[in-house]
Amino acid sequence: MANNQGKEKILVVDDSEATLEVLQRNLASEGYQTLTASTVSSALAALETTRVDLVITDFKMPGGSGMDLVRHIRENLRDTEVMMITGYPSIEGAVEAIKIGAEEYLSKPFTDEELYAAVRRSLDKLHLQRSGRKPAPQPPALPHGMLGESEAMRNIMDAVGKAASTAATVLITGESGTGKELAARAVHYGSARASDPFVPVNCGGIPDSLLESELFGHMKGAFTGASESRAGFFHAADGGTIFLDEVSETSPSMQVKLLRVLQDKEVCMVGSNRPRKVDVRILAATNKDLWTLVEKGTFRKDLFYRLNVITIALPPLRERHNDIVLLATHFAQRFAAEFGRPRPQFSERATSVLRNYDWPGNVRELENVVQRLVLMTEGDIIDAPDLPPLMRFSALRGAGLHRTLAEVELDHITNVLASVENNKTRAAAILGIDRKTLRQKLRRIPENSPS
């Protein structure tokens, strides 16, 4: 296990040695200190002697359940968060665990990214509780961690607030990486259902042959391999909200079943003829134009109208220029704290590149870029040469079409200077001018002269 003094400490509880080994290895690779326990009793013994920030526990274990562990932690440990991992046979129990205090739950199997994201959310909440403050209203903060000061994001804030105040179905649209799930969480946690489960489902990530069983559950013997009855995501979300991400990827037959749920508020488990009432609010998202799919005949018009009661259209990052530096600074501070690195600042040249880059991957791409910069940049200043080459060159190409010749010339000069660590003699040689001419050009626009 990596030596990560000062990092968050996580206790993983599972009766499977293989699961413990995988989780411990993955969490250690992210910089967390990890402990393991194979039973509830050994987990309780560890908690008596060790201060733990987060407990990740399986639900069903011999000699005591994860539910007992969650209850013990909530009753006895104020400064420890809990996360549940579970298979579908126990999903209803996992939902109950959330209601008594587990911050997150993950259904097996889950991806590494899903694990890391859930861990970060749990620890972020713990840090806020310890600091005695509410989520930071960085200028200006939008609901549930959304950040932005552009007019586009203020409009999104208004739309989220209005959607949260109703029980209507919401369709969230936007390119990949714009934060559709974050907006859905903001709607849920701003609504009257905030204390009940929020269940995200990636419809595009589940094979169509399994999606019905995953969403609605199945009865024992319903199909080969169905050795016992299992509840589905709609049962797990009862009383709360289900988020159907990439709903455009569902098949026509599944669209008919979703329409029935919206109309009748009932789900029927695979292999059963008895529908069951569910009280679930549906939020859906897509990165495609659903109306175009309706016109092509690949998405049902009646389902489109049922989903599209309220629409929240998330803008791409390239239309949020005023938010780019704010988001980059936020991510830099977060990753610096997470990895124990100095808090970096962005130079004016780096800031210019960030603003002018097209960001095809949107906020997710920006987050990944900043994470890499925090890990790889020496010192506490991130300058233009530290940015990925494609980003620098792409940004300069786009910016050059809308700038004066003097601005383009100055940009080229400052980039050359940055590439030779501000050595004016070498820069002048590369530019094909003498040092005197170089100084004259820099003095023409003193506010942009390199230091």
DOTIMI-523592 format. One record per residue (C-alpha): x, y, z; residue in one letter. Coordinates in steps of 0.2 Angstrom, whole numbers, padded with zeros to 4 digits, always signed. Layout:
% DOTIMI-523592
XYZA...
% end
This chain:
% DOTIMI-523592
+0000+0000+0000M+0006+0017-0004A+0013+0028+0010N+0000+0043+0010N+0003+0052+0026Q-0010+0065+0028G-0022+0058+0016K-0040+0052+0019E-0041+0035+0027K-0054+0023+0021I-0060+0006+0028L-0066-0006+0016V-0077-0020+0023V-0082-0035+0012D-0082-0054+0015D-0074-0057-0002S-0055-0057-0002E-0054-0053-0021A-0066-0038-0019T-0055-0031-0004L-0039-0033-0014E-0046-0024-0029V-0054-0010-0019L-0038-0008-0008Q-0027-0007-0024R-0038+0005-0033N-0040+0017-0019L-0022+0016-0014A-0018+0021-0032S-0028+0037-0030E-0018+0042-0014G-0030+0036-0001Y-0024+0026+0015Q-0034+0010+0015T-0038-0003+0029L-0048-0019+0026T-0060-0030+0036A-0069-0045+0031S-0083-0045+0044T-0093-0032+0053V-0086-0037+0070S-0068-0034+0064S-0073-0018+0056A-0080-0012+0073L-0064-0017+0081A-0054-0007+0068A-0066+0009+0071L-0063+0008+0090E-0044+0010+0088T-0042+0020+0071T-0049+0036+0065R-0057+0033+0048V-0064+0046+0036D-0074+0034+0025L-0081+0017+0027V-0085+0007+0011I-0096-0008+0016T-0104-0023+0007D-0122-0025+0012F-0123-0044+0014K-0110-0053+0025M-0110-0068+0036P-0111-0063+0055G-0119-0046+0053G-0125-0035+0039S-0118-0019+0032G-0134-0011+0038M-0129-0014+0056D-0112-0006+0052L-0120+0009+0045V-0132+0011+0059R-0117+0009+0072H-0107+0023+0063I-0122+0035+0062R-0125+0032+0080E-0108+0033+0087N-0096+0041+0075L-0100+0059+0070R-0084+0062+0059D-0085+0047+0047T-0095+0045+0031E-0102+0028+0025V-0104+0021+0007M-0113+0005+0003M-0109-0007-0011I-0122-0020-0015T-0128-0033-0028G-0146-0032-0034Y-0152-0046-0022P-0150-0033-0008S-0154-0017-0018I-0169-0013-0007E-0159-0015+0008G-0146-0003+0001A-0159+0010-0002V-0164+0008+0016E-0146+0010+0021A-0145+0027+0012I-0161+0033+0022K-0152+0029+0038I-0136+0037+0034G-0125+0030+0020A-0120+0044+0008E-0118+0034-0008E-0122+0017-0014Y-0114+0007-0029L-0122-0008-0037S-0110-0022-0042K-0102-0022-0054P-0096-0004-0055F-0082+0004-0064T-0066+0012-0056D-0073+0029-0061E-0089+0027-0053E-0080+0021-0037L-0068+0036-0037Y-0083+0048-0040A-0093+0041-0026A-0078+0042-0014V-0074+0060-0019R-0093+0065-0016R-0093+0057+0001S-0076+0064+0006L-0081+0082+0000D-0096+0082+0011K-0085+0076+0026L-0073+0090+0023H-0087+0103+0022L-0094+0097+0038Q-0078+0097+0047R-0075+0115+0041S-0092+0120+0048G-0097+0128+0032R-0109+0125+0018K-0104+0121+0000P-0093+0136-0006A-0102+0149-0015P-0087+0153-0026Q-0092+0167-0037P-0107+0163-0040P-0111+0145-0036A-0125+0136-0043L-0135+0121-0035P-0126+0105-0030H-0109+0110-0034G-0112+0118-0051M-0101+0133-0055L-0103+0148-0066G-0105+0166-0068E-0109+0167-0086S-0127+0172-0092E-0129+0155-0099A-0126+0147-0082M-0137+0160-0073R-0151+0154-0084N-0147+0136-0080I-0149+0140-0062M-0166+0148-0064D-0171+0132-0074A-0165+0120-0061V-0174+0130-0047G-0190+0130-0057K-0189+0111-0061A-0185+0107-0043A-0200+0116-0037S-0212+0105-0047T-0214+0086-0049A-0214+0087-0068A-0203+0076-0079T-0187+0084-0085V-0177+0082-0100L-0159+0088-0099I-0150+0090-0115T-0132+0095-0119G-0116+0088-0127E-0105+0075-0118S-0096+0082-0103G-0107+0097-0100T-0113+0091-0083G-0130+0083-0087K-0130+0072-0071E-0124+0086-0060L-0139+0096-0066A-0150+0081-0063A-0143+0080-0045R-0146+0098-0043A-0164+0096-0047V-0167+0081-0036H-0158+0089-0021Y-0167+0105-0023G-0184+0096-0023S-0195+0089-0010A-0188+0072-0013R-0170+0077-0008A-0170+0065+0007S-0175+0050-0004D-0164+0041-0016P-0157+0048-0032F-0153+0033-0044V-0143+0037-0060P-0144+0024-0074V-0134+0025-0090N-0146+0017-0102C-0132+0017-0116G-0120+0007-0105G-0132-0008-0102I-0136-0020-0116P-0153-0019-0122D-0156-0038-0117S-0153-0034-0099L-0160-0016-0097L-0178-0021-0094E-0172-0033-0079S-0161-0019-0073E-0174-0006-0073L-0189-0016-0067F-0182-0031-0059G-0186-0050-0062H-0194-0065-0054M-0185-0081-0049K-0185-0092-0065G-0190-0078-0077A-0175-0083-0088F-0160-0094-0088T-0149-0089-0073G-0163-0080-0064A-0160-0090-0048S-0169-0078-0037E-0180-0063-0038S-0172-0046-0039R-0178-0028-0038A-0174-0016-0051G-0168+0002-0051F-0186+0009-0051F-0189+0000-0035H-0173+0007-0028A-0179+0024-0032A-0196+0023-0025D-0200+0039-0016G-0186+0048-0025G-0179+0051-0042T-0172+0040-0056I-0161+0048-0069F-0161+0040-0086L-0145+0046-0094D-0143+0044-0113E-0162+0039-0114V-0160+0041-0133S-0150+0024-0134E-0166+0014-0128T-0174+0002-0140S-0192+0004-0147P-0198-0010-0136S-0190-0002-0120M-0197+0015-0125Q-0215+0007-0124V-0211+0001-0107K-0205+0017-0101L-0220+0026-0108L-0231+0014-0098R-0222+0018-0082V-0224+0037-0085L-0243+0035-0089Q-0247+0022-0075D-0234+0024-0062K-0232+0006-0062E-0218-0007-0066V-0220-0025-0069C-0205-0036-0065M-0199-0048-0079V-0208-0064-0076G-0222-0057-0067S-0240-0052-0072N-0243-0041-0057R-0238-0023-0059P-0232-0014-0044R-0235+0005-0040K-0220+0016-0039V-0218+0034-0033D-0203+0039-0044V-0199+0055-0052R-0191+0053-0069I-0177+0064-0075L-0169+0060-0092A-0154+0066-0102A-0147+0064-0120T-0133+0071-0130N-0143+0069-0146K-0157+0079-0154D-0172+0069-0149L-0184+0078-0160W-0173+0073-0175T-0174+0055-0169L-0193+0056-0168V-0193+0062-0186E-0182+0048-0191K-0194+0036-0182G-0181+0029-0170T-0188+0038-0155F-0207+0037-0150R-0216+0054-0152K-0227+0050-0137D-0212+0046-0126L-0204+0062-0131F-0218+0073-0126Y-0220+0064-0109R-0201+0067-0106L-0200+0084-0113N-0212+0093-0100V-0198+0104-0094I-0181+0105-0104T-0165+0111-0097I-0152+0113-0111A-0134+0114-0105L-0123+0125-0115P-0106+0119-0121P-0091+0126-0113L-0086+0136-0128R-0101+0146-0125E-0096+0150-0107R-0080+0159-0109H-0083+0169-0093N-0083+0152-0083D-0068+0143-0090I-0055+0151-0079V-0067+0150-0064L-0069+0131-0067L-0050+0129-0070A-0046+0137-0054T-0059+0127-0044H-0052+0111-0051F-0034+0116-0048A-0038+0120-0030Q-0047+0103-0028R-0033+0092-0036F-0019+0101-0027A-0028+0097-0010A-0031+0080-0016E-0013+0076-0021F-0004+0086-0008G+0003+0098-0021R+0005+0117-0021P-0010+0127-0026R-0006+0132-0044P-0010+0148-0052Q-0013+0151-0071F-0002+0164-0080S-0010+0176-0092E-0004+0167-0107R-0011+0150-0100A-0027+0159-0096T-0028+0166-0114S-0026+0148-0121V-0039+0141-0110L-0052+0154-0115R-0048+0152-0134N-0048+0133-0134Y-0064+0125-0142D-0066+0112-0128W-0074+0098-0138P-0075+0087-0122G-0083+0102-0112N-0081+0103-0093V-0076+0085-0092R-0061+0088-0103E-0056+0104-0093L-0056+0094-0077E-0045+0080-0085N-0033+0093-0092V-0032+0102-0075V-0029+0086-0066Q-0014+0082-0077R-0007+0099-0075L-0008+0099-0056V+0002+0082-0057L+0014+0086-0070M+0018+0104-0069T+0034+0109-0059E+0031+0124-0047G+0015+0133-0043D+0013+0143-0060I+0005+0135-0075I+0010+0143-0091D+0005+0141-0109A+0020+0129-0113P+0013+0118-0099D-0003+0115-0108L-0005+0101-0121P+0002+0106-0138P-0014+0103-0147L-0023+0114-0136M-0011+0128-0138R-0010+0127-0157F-0029+0125-0159S-0033+0140-0147A-0020+0151-0157L-0028+0146-0174R-0045+0151-0168G-0040+0166-0159A-0030+0173-0174G-0045+0175-0185L-0053+0188-0174H-0037+0198-0168R-0027+0212-0175T-0010+0209-0183L-0002+0218-0168A-0010+0206-0156E-0005+0190-0167V+0013+0197-0167E+0013+0199-0149L+0006+0182-0145D+0020+0174-0156H+0033+0184-0148I+0027+0180-0130T+0026+0161-0135N+0043+0161-0142V+0050+0170-0126L+0041+0157-0115A+0048+0143-0125S+0066+0149-0121V+0063+0154-0103E+0062+0173-0107N+0080+0173-0115N+0078+0188-0126K+0094+0185-0136T+0088+0168-0141R+0070+0174-0144A+0077+0188-0155A+0087+0175-0165A+0072+0164-0167I+0061+0179-0173L+0074+0185-0185G+0076+0202-0177I+0089+0210-0165D+0086+0213-0146R+0083+0232-0149K+0068+0228-0161T+0062+0215-0149L+0062+0228-0134R+0053+0241-0145Q+0039+0228-0149K+0037+0223-0131L+0036+0242-0125R+0022+0246-0138R+0010+0236-0127I+0018+0236-0110P+0003+0228-0100E+0006+0212-0110N+0025+0212-0109S+0032+0196-0101P+0040+0198-0084S
% end
